[in-house]
Amino acid sequence: MRRATRAVVPTSDEPLAVGNIWHDPKAHEMRVHGQPVDLPPKEFELLRLLIANAAMVLLTHYLLDAVWGDDFGAVQVLYVHVGWLREHIKPDPRLRRYIQAVRGVGYKFSEGESST
């Protein structure tokens, strides 16, 4: 649980950019390769948290608490939203280029190519 407390919760409304992804919370706008992508609010929040902590593994339960609070406790909710995000941010969802699972721990946002 110590690793989760070191995660950065984005407090600024400044846009974040990692690789080909640009994320602007003020305008509620996201672009991938310069193309606008429309995201529902929870996916938007989840992506912002992952980008703000790029290359850092965020625990599954930390992500659930940070994005959904006490309203949802089911890990499957996170799995589904991560799957949807992967479909939105890259053309081939089988490749886990940006959002990578760390088995039994959580997820991390990375620019590296991976098939896990």
PyMOL commands that place a pseudoatom at each C-alpha (Angstrom):
pseudoatom trace, name=CA, resn=MET, resi=1, chain=A, elem=C, hetatm=0, pos=[0.000, 0.000, 0.000]
pseudoatom trace, name=CA, resn=ARG, resi=2, chain=A, elem=C, hetatm=0, pos=[2.987, 2.289, 0.474]
pseudoatom trace, name=CA, resn=ARG, resi=3, chain=A, elem=C, hetatm=0, pos=[3.509, 2.507, -3.305]
pseudoatom trace, name=CA, resn=ALA, resi=4, chain=A, elem=C, hetatm=0, pos=[-0.005, 3.822, -3.837]
pseudoatom trace, name=CA, resn=THR, resi=5, chain=A, elem=C, hetatm=0, pos=[0.478, 6.710, -1.407]
pseudoatom trace, name=CA, resn=ARG, resi=6, chain=A, elem=C, hetatm=0, pos=[3.349, 8.031, -3.556]
pseudoatom trace, name=CA, resn=ALA, resi=7, chain=A, elem=C, hetatm=0, pos=[1.081, 8.438, -6.562]
pseudoatom trace, name=CA, resn=VAL, resi=8, chain=A, elem=C, hetatm=0, pos=[0.526, 11.983, -7.749]
pseudoatom trace, name=CA, resn=VAL, resi=9, chain=A, elem=C, hetatm=0, pos=[-3.070, 13.113, -7.811]
pseudoatom trace, name=CA, resn=PRO, resi=10, chain=A, elem=C, hetatm=0, pos=[-3.240, 15.774, -10.521]
pseudoatom trace, name=CA, resn=THR, resi=11, chain=A, elem=C, hetatm=0, pos=[-4.318, 19.001, -8.849]
pseudoatom trace, name=CA, resn=SER, resi=12, chain=A, elem=C, hetatm=0, pos=[-3.631, 21.321, -11.745]
pseudoatom trace, name=CA, resn=ASP, resi=13, chain=A, elem=C, hetatm=0, pos=[-5.933, 21.807, -14.703]
pseudoatom trace, name=CA, resn=GLU, resi=14, chain=A, elem=C, hetatm=0, pos=[-2.919, 22.124, -16.981]
pseudoatom trace, name=CA, resn=PRO, resi=15, chain=A, elem=C, hetatm=0, pos=[-2.866, 19.840, -20.024]
pseudoatom trace, name=CA, resn=LEU, resi=16, chain=A, elem=C, hetatm=0, pos=[-0.680, 16.744, -19.876]
pseudoatom trace, name=CA, resn=ALA, resi=17, chain=A, elem=C, hetatm=0, pos=[1.087, 15.248, -22.872]
pseudoatom trace, name=CA, resn=VAL, resi=18, chain=A, elem=C, hetatm=0, pos=[2.811, 11.873, -23.075]
pseudoatom trace, name=CA, resn=GLY, resi=19, chain=A, elem=C, hetatm=0, pos=[3.895, 10.454, -26.394]
pseudoatom trace, name=CA, resn=ASN, resi=20, chain=A, elem=C, hetatm=0, pos=[1.077, 10.928, -28.888]
pseudoatom trace, name=CA, resn=ILE, resi=21, chain=A, elem=C, hetatm=0, pos=[-1.552, 11.563, -26.222]
pseudoatom trace, name=CA, resn=TRP, resi=22, chain=A, elem=C, hetatm=0, pos=[-2.631, 15.040, -25.167]
pseudoatom trace, name=CA, resn=HIS, resi=23, chain=A, elem=C, hetatm=0, pos=[-5.070, 15.421, -22.261]
pseudoatom trace, name=CA, resn=ASP, resi=24, chain=A, elem=C, hetatm=0, pos=[-6.710, 18.748, -21.300]
pseudoatom trace, name=CA, resn=PRO, resi=25, chain=A, elem=C, hetatm=0, pos=[-9.000, 18.681, -18.224]
pseudoatom trace, name=CA, resn=LYS, resi=26, chain=A, elem=C, hetatm=0, pos=[-10.227, 22.299, -18.603]
pseudoatom trace, name=CA, resn=ALA, resi=27, chain=A, elem=C, hetatm=0, pos=[-11.677, 21.613, -22.032]
pseudoatom trace, name=CA, resn=HIS, resi=28, chain=A, elem=C, hetatm=0, pos=[-12.405, 17.944, -21.202]
pseudoatom trace, name=CA, resn=GLU, resi=29, chain=A, elem=C, hetatm=0, pos=[-10.506, 17.136, -24.362]
pseudoatom trace, name=CA, resn=MET, resi=30, chain=A, elem=C, hetatm=0, pos=[-8.174, 14.335, -25.347]
pseudoatom trace, name=CA, resn=ARG, resi=31, chain=A, elem=C, hetatm=0, pos=[-6.243, 13.887, -28.571]
pseudoatom trace, name=CA, resn=VAL, resi=32, chain=A, elem=C, hetatm=0, pos=[-4.405, 10.853, -29.886]
pseudoatom trace, name=CA, resn=HIS, resi=33, chain=A, elem=C, hetatm=0, pos=[-2.081, 11.487, -32.835]
pseudoatom trace, name=CA, resn=GLY, resi=34, chain=A, elem=C, hetatm=0, pos=[-3.730, 14.923, -33.070]
pseudoatom trace, name=CA, resn=GLN, resi=35, chain=A, elem=C, hetatm=0, pos=[-7.212, 13.453, -33.494]
pseudoatom trace, name=CA, resn=PRO, resi=36, chain=A, elem=C, hetatm=0, pos=[-9.888, 14.265, -30.876]
pseudoatom trace, name=CA, resn=VAL, resi=37, chain=A, elem=C, hetatm=0, pos=[-11.161, 11.328, -28.821]
pseudoatom trace, name=CA, resn=ASP, resi=38, chain=A, elem=C, hetatm=0, pos=[-14.402, 11.626, -26.859]
pseudoatom trace, name=CA, resn=LEU, resi=39, chain=A, elem=C, hetatm=0, pos=[-14.165, 9.922, -23.453]
pseudoatom trace, name=CA, resn=PRO, resi=40, chain=A, elem=C, hetatm=0, pos=[-16.800, 9.430, -20.747]
pseudoatom trace, name=CA, resn=PRO, resi=41, chain=A, elem=C, hetatm=0, pos=[-15.968, 11.169, -17.432]
pseudoatom trace, name=CA, resn=LYS, resi=42, chain=A, elem=C, hetatm=0, pos=[-14.645, 8.113, -15.539]
pseudoatom trace, name=CA, resn=GLU, resi=43, chain=A, elem=C, hetatm=0, pos=[-12.366, 7.044, -18.394]
pseudoatom trace, name=CA, resn=PHE, resi=44, chain=A, elem=C, hetatm=0, pos=[-11.148, 10.641, -18.652]
pseudoatom trace, name=CA, resn=GLU, resi=45, chain=A, elem=C, hetatm=0, pos=[-10.298, 10.702, -14.912]
pseudoatom trace, name=CA, resn=LEU, resi=46, chain=A, elem=C, hetatm=0, pos=[-8.634, 7.295, -15.043]
pseudoatom trace, name=CA, resn=LEU, resi=47, chain=A, elem=C, hetatm=0, pos=[-6.461, 8.312, -17.988]
pseudoatom trace, name=CA, resn=ARG, resi=48, chain=A, elem=C, hetatm=0, pos=[-5.447, 11.574, -16.294]
pseudoatom trace, name=CA, resn=LEU, resi=49, chain=A, elem=C, hetatm=0, pos=[-4.354, 9.691, -13.175]
pseudoatom trace, name=CA, resn=LEU, resi=50, chain=A, elem=C, hetatm=0, pos=[-2.372, 7.162, -15.213]
pseudoatom trace, name=CA, resn=ILE, resi=51, chain=A, elem=C, hetatm=0, pos=[-0.687, 9.856, -17.335]
pseudoatom trace, name=CA, resn=ALA, resi=52, chain=A, elem=C, hetatm=0, pos=[0.202, 11.982, -14.289]
pseudoatom trace, name=CA, resn=ASN, resi=53, chain=A, elem=C, hetatm=0, pos=[1.969, 8.924, -12.849]
pseudoatom trace, name=CA, resn=ALA, resi=54, chain=A, elem=C, hetatm=0, pos=[3.523, 7.682, -16.098]
pseudoatom trace, name=CA, resn=ALA, resi=55, chain=A, elem=C, hetatm=0, pos=[5.890, 4.711, -15.665]
pseudoatom trace, name=CA, resn=MET, resi=56, chain=A, elem=C, hetatm=0, pos=[4.715, 4.215, -12.066]
pseudoatom trace, name=CA, resn=VAL, resi=57, chain=A, elem=C, hetatm=0, pos=[2.652, 1.152, -11.166]
pseudoatom trace, name=CA, resn=LEU, resi=58, chain=A, elem=C, hetatm=0, pos=[-0.622, 2.192, -9.557]
pseudoatom trace, name=CA, resn=LEU, resi=59, chain=A, elem=C, hetatm=0, pos=[-2.339, -0.413, -7.416]
pseudoatom trace, name=CA, resn=THR, resi=60, chain=A, elem=C, hetatm=0, pos=[-5.721, -1.683, -8.549]
pseudoatom trace, name=CA, resn=HIS, resi=61, chain=A, elem=C, hetatm=0, pos=[-7.447, -0.680, -5.322]
pseudoatom trace, name=CA, resn=TYR, resi=62, chain=A, elem=C, hetatm=0, pos=[-5.804, 2.753, -5.372]
pseudoatom trace, name=CA, resn=LEU, resi=63, chain=A, elem=C, hetatm=0, pos=[-7.187, 3.374, -8.883]
pseudoatom trace, name=CA, resn=LEU, resi=64, chain=A, elem=C, hetatm=0, pos=[-10.647, 2.242, -7.816]
pseudoatom trace, name=CA, resn=ASP, resi=65, chain=A, elem=C, hetatm=0, pos=[-10.622, 4.536, -4.774]
pseudoatom trace, name=CA, resn=ALA, resi=66, chain=A, elem=C, hetatm=0, pos=[-9.185, 7.515, -6.661]
pseudoatom trace, name=CA, resn=VAL, resi=67, chain=A, elem=C, hetatm=0, pos=[-11.572, 7.347, -9.623]
pseudoatom trace, name=CA, resn=TRP, resi=68, chain=A, elem=C, hetatm=0, pos=[-14.753, 5.803, -8.203]
pseudoatom trace, name=CA, resn=GLY, resi=69, chain=A, elem=C, hetatm=0, pos=[-14.400, 6.435, -4.460]
pseudoatom trace, name=CA, resn=ASP, resi=70, chain=A, elem=C, hetatm=0, pos=[-16.553, 4.289, -2.206]
pseudoatom trace, name=CA, resn=ASP, resi=71, chain=A, elem=C, hetatm=0, pos=[-19.234, 3.862, -4.858]
pseudoatom trace, name=CA, resn=PHE, resi=72, chain=A, elem=C, hetatm=0, pos=[-17.601, 0.883, -6.585]
pseudoatom trace, name=CA, resn=GLY, resi=73, chain=A, elem=C, hetatm=0, pos=[-15.552, -1.899, -5.080]
pseudoatom trace, name=CA, resn=ALA, resi=74, chain=A, elem=C, hetatm=0, pos=[-15.590, -4.382, -7.957]
pseudoatom trace, name=CA, resn=VAL, resi=75, chain=A, elem=C, hetatm=0, pos=[-12.232, -4.800, -9.661]
pseudoatom trace, name=CA, resn=GLN, resi=76, chain=A, elem=C, hetatm=0, pos=[-14.062, -5.778, -12.856]
pseudoatom trace, name=CA, resn=VAL, resi=77, chain=A, elem=C, hetatm=0, pos=[-15.217, -2.151, -13.211]
pseudoatom trace, name=CA, resn=LEU, resi=78, chain=A, elem=C, hetatm=0, pos=[-11.583, -1.100, -13.541]
pseudoatom trace, name=CA, resn=TYR, resi=79, chain=A, elem=C, hetatm=0, pos=[-10.779, -3.935, -15.968]
pseudoatom trace, name=CA, resn=VAL, resi=80, chain=A, elem=C, hetatm=0, pos=[-13.632, -2.898, -18.256]
pseudoatom trace, name=CA, resn=HIS, resi=81, chain=A, elem=C, hetatm=0, pos=[-12.705, 0.787, -18.220]
pseudoatom trace, name=CA, resn=VAL, resi=82, chain=A, elem=C, hetatm=0, pos=[-9.047, 0.016, -18.932]
pseudoatom trace, name=CA, resn=GLY, resi=83, chain=A, elem=C, hetatm=0, pos=[-10.157, -2.104, -21.895]
pseudoatom trace, name=CA, resn=TRP, resi=84, chain=A, elem=C, hetatm=0, pos=[-12.286, 0.733, -23.235]
pseudoatom trace, name=CA, resn=LEU, resi=85, chain=A, elem=C, hetatm=0, pos=[-9.429, 3.213, -22.783]
pseudoatom trace, name=CA, resn=ARG, resi=86, chain=A, elem=C, hetatm=0, pos=[-7.086, 0.927, -24.700]
pseudoatom trace, name=CA, resn=GLU, resi=87, chain=A, elem=C, hetatm=0, pos=[-9.553, 0.832, -27.584]
pseudoatom trace, name=CA, resn=HIS, resi=88, chain=A, elem=C, hetatm=0, pos=[-9.783, 4.629, -27.603]
pseudoatom trace, name=CA, resn=ILE, resi=89, chain=A, elem=C, hetatm=0, pos=[-6.069, 5.397, -27.555]
pseudoatom trace, name=CA, resn=LYS, resi=90, chain=A, elem=C, hetatm=0, pos=[-4.651, 2.966, -30.081]
pseudoatom trace, name=CA, resn=PRO, resi=91, chain=A, elem=C, hetatm=0, pos=[-5.766, 1.265, -33.245]
pseudoatom trace, name=CA, resn=ASP, resi=92, chain=A, elem=C, hetatm=0, pos=[-4.943, -2.307, -32.142]
pseudoatom trace, name=CA, resn=PRO, resi=93, chain=A, elem=C, hetatm=0, pos=[-6.293, -3.118, -28.627]
pseudoatom trace, name=CA, resn=ARG, resi=94, chain=A, elem=C, hetatm=0, pos=[-4.284, -6.373, -28.558]
pseudoatom trace, name=CA, resn=LEU, resi=95, chain=A, elem=C, hetatm=0, pos=[-1.141, -4.275, -28.189]
pseudoatom trace, name=CA, resn=ARG, resi=96, chain=A, elem=C, hetatm=0, pos=[-0.859, -2.721, -24.743]
pseudoatom trace, name=CA, resn=ARG, resi=97, chain=A, elem=C, hetatm=0, pos=[1.278, 0.178, -25.864]
pseudoatom trace, name=CA, resn=TYR, resi=98, chain=A, elem=C, hetatm=0, pos=[0.234, 2.768, -23.310]
pseudoatom trace, name=CA, resn=ILE, resi=99, chain=A, elem=C, hetatm=0, pos=[-1.697, 1.107, -20.490]
pseudoatom trace, name=CA, resn=GLN, resi=100, chain=A, elem=C, hetatm=0, pos=[0.132, -1.944, -19.234]
pseudoatom trace, name=CA, resn=ALA, resi=101, chain=A, elem=C, hetatm=0, pos=[-1.121, -4.421, -16.654]
pseudoatom trace, name=CA, resn=VAL, resi=102, chain=A, elem=C, hetatm=0, pos=[1.228, -5.508, -13.901]
pseudoatom trace, name=CA, resn=ARG, resi=103, chain=A, elem=C, hetatm=0, pos=[-0.222, -8.881, -12.981]
pseudoatom trace, name=CA, resn=GLY, resi=104, chain=A, elem=C, hetatm=0, pos=[-1.568, -9.036, -9.443]
pseudoatom trace, name=CA, resn=VAL, resi=105, chain=A, elem=C, hetatm=0, pos=[-0.618, -5.419, -8.717]
pseudoatom trace, name=CA, resn=GLY, resi=106, chain=A, elem=C, hetatm=0, pos=[-2.237, -2.817, -10.962]
pseudoatom trace, name=CA, resn=TYR, resi=107, chain=A, elem=C, hetatm=0, pos=[-1.559, -0.734, -14.071]
pseudoatom trace, name=CA, resn=LYS, resi=108, chain=A, elem=C, hetatm=0, pos=[1.033, 1.674, -15.396]
pseudoatom trace, name=CA, resn=PHE, resi=109, chain=A, elem=C, hetatm=0, pos=[1.104, 4.127, -18.264]
pseudoatom trace, name=CA, resn=SER, resi=110, chain=A, elem=C, hetatm=0, pos=[4.101, 3.699, -20.521]
pseudoatom trace, name=CA, resn=GLU, resi=111, chain=A, elem=C, hetatm=0, pos=[5.156, 4.705, -24.013]
pseudoatom trace, name=CA, resn=GLY, resi=112, chain=A, elem=C, hetatm=0, pos=[6.854, 1.350, -24.614]
pseudoatom trace, name=CA, resn=GLU, resi=113, chain=A, elem=C, hetatm=0, pos=[5.410, -1.379, -26.837]
pseudoatom trace, name=CA, resn=SER, resi=114, chain=A, elem=C, hetatm=0, pos=[4.056, -4.443, -25.042]
pseudoatom trace, name=CA, resn=SER, resi=115, chain=A, elem=C, hetatm=0, pos=[1.671, -7.283, -25.796]
pseudoatom trace, name=CA, resn=THR, resi=116, chain=A, elem=C, hetatm=0, pos=[0.579, -8.027, -22.212]
for i in range(1, 116): cmd.bond("trace and resi %d" % i, "trace and resi %d" % (i + 1))
show_as sticks, trace
zoom trace
